[in-house]
């Protein structure tokens, strides 16, 4: 199966998880594409000043790869700088949030959310 970039249309998520501004979400998979365990496989674009609010993962875990840009990660209350190539992992019952701290550049992420209990 191949999905061309131009075929993947973004959805705008206002104040994602209680965050600031909006996030553009480009979903790589649909509900019936390939697996029962994957909840989300998406490219996320955070415009300058946008954020994904601090939230807990319940029933799933998430891996995020920073594709481009810079920002901050709040991981279980501790704040870290994020740069292209960095990977964050949020296990079940842990908390995280991400903010684009640039004034001019988008923060582009690849997010994969996997259910902790399947089927």
C-alpha positions, 0 to 999 in steps of 0.5 A: 500500500502506498499513500502519496503525500498529497493524498494525506489531508491535514485536520486542524486540532484546536488546543490539542490536549489543552494546549495553545493554538492549533496542531495540523495532524496528517494521519498516516493510517486509517482505522482499517489500514493495517493493525489493531494495536496502533491508535495513531501514526501521524505527522504533527505540525505545531506552528510557532507558539503552539503546544500539545497540552500536558496529559497522561497516557492511559491505555496506550503509550506514545513514541514521538520523533522530532523531524524538524524544528525545536521546542520543549518537552515536559516529561513527568514534570521535568522540562527538556529542550527538543531538537530534530532527531530527538525521540520521546517515549511516554509510557502508560500512566506517565505524563507529557506535553510539547511546545514549539518555542520557535518564533518563526519555524514549525515544529514537525513531529512523527507520533506513534500511539500504541494500545497497551491492551490489544483486541 
